Amino acid sequence: MEQSAPAQEAQMVSMPEYPADGERIGALVYFSSQSENTARFVANCHLQEEGIDVFRIPVRPHEPPLNVREPYILMVPTYGGGSARKAVLPQIKRFLNDPANRAGIRGVIASGNTNFGEAFCMAGDIVSQKCKVPFLYYFELMGTKEDETKVRQGVLDFFRNHPE
Ligand SMILES: Cc1cc2nc3c(=O)[nH]c(=O)nc-3n(C[C@H](O)[C@H](O)[C@H](O)COP(=O)(O)O)c2cc1C
């Protein structure tokens, strides 16, 4: 039996890794490689307790693609070892190259390692320019307690000031 277009669309939407508790006010989409620095940072922020859906971009190519259909802030670590061309990983590019995913991006948060000097958190500059969204915050490796507090409050304030 053929499905109607809305049913197909509903089937495609991915489930959050951490669904918002109670009323949903916004979303965060993040990538983290096998070193899991960003994943640990996100887990420590407990954004779902504040009404934020948290989605993770798949690490491996054979995993089903992530399909997000709500406004979100993207959080990405920087890769590329100083090269701007490689600073944004292919998994993140793949996610953003889907026009339906790209339509939801509202801002970017980047992480990195200060050892990379000028290229520190460069992925944030690149995504901000390409997607024409503000570069909201940056932090190093798995962040500090202060970074967690600032990101938690900053994400909340952002969605309160940009309701959709
Ligand atoms: C191969 C490689 C290249 C990296 N290149 C950069 C870089 O150009 N700029 C930067 O700020 N950090 C760079 N980093 C540091 C990562 O962004 C940092 O370790 C981050 O916390 C990794 O997050 P993840 O563990 O969630 O993947 C690089 C790390 C690796 C392993």
The ligand as a Gaussian input file, in Angstrom:
#p B3LYP/6-31G(d) Opt

LIG

0 1
 C       43.116000      14.790000      13.639000
 C       42.675000      15.937000      14.507000
 C       42.662000      17.219000      13.980000
 C       42.248000      18.302000      14.755000
 N       42.253000      19.560000      14.223000
 C       41.879000      20.629000      14.986000
 C       41.926000      21.959000      14.470000
 O       42.251000      22.213000      13.309000
 N       41.503000      22.967000      15.302000
 C       41.110000      22.756000      16.578000
 O       40.746000      23.725000      17.268000
 N       41.068000      21.497000      17.100000
 C       41.437000      20.443000      16.358000
 N       41.402000      19.182000      16.874000
 C       40.960000      18.971000      18.262000
 C       39.514000      18.479000      18.383000
 O       38.609000      19.446000      17.882000
 C       39.191000      18.218000      19.838000
 O       40.013000      17.148000      20.299000
 C       37.732000      17.901000      20.103000
 O       37.491000      17.963000      21.479000
 C       37.330000      16.534000      19.558000
 O       35.974000      16.325000      19.879000
 P       35.329000      14.855000      19.877000
 O       36.138000      14.011000      20.815000
 O       33.941000      15.081000      20.377000
 O       35.362000      14.377000      18.477000
 C       41.823000      18.093000      16.103000
 C       41.838000      16.789000      16.631000
 C       42.254000      15.719000      15.840000
 C       42.245000      14.327000      16.452000

